[in-house]
């Protein structure tokens, strides 16, 4: 279960939806649909955490919503 904030938006430049995880530096994915970008970022979050563990880096605790609109 993902507990990190995910920011999902359309990028005209990329011609795709972009899903970013601000609490995990460099953790982002894209997709042709909103749902695809969200599925892809779920996979990338798992890979991000696996790589962090392999490198002995800490994994930040999810803080939830970071910014209020």
C-alpha positions, 0 to 999 in steps of 0.5 A: 500500500502506498502511503506517500503523496503522489502528484499526478499531472499532464505534461504537454512537453512529454505528451504523457501523465507524470506521477511524482513522489516528492518525499522520494527524491527522483521517484517519478513515472509516466503513462499515457493515461492517468491510471497507467501513470499511477500504476507505473509509479507504484512499481517505481516506488517499490524499486526505489525502496529496494535500491535504497535498501541495497545501498544502505540508505534510509527510507523516509517515513511517509508524511502524507499531504505535504502542501495544502491548496 
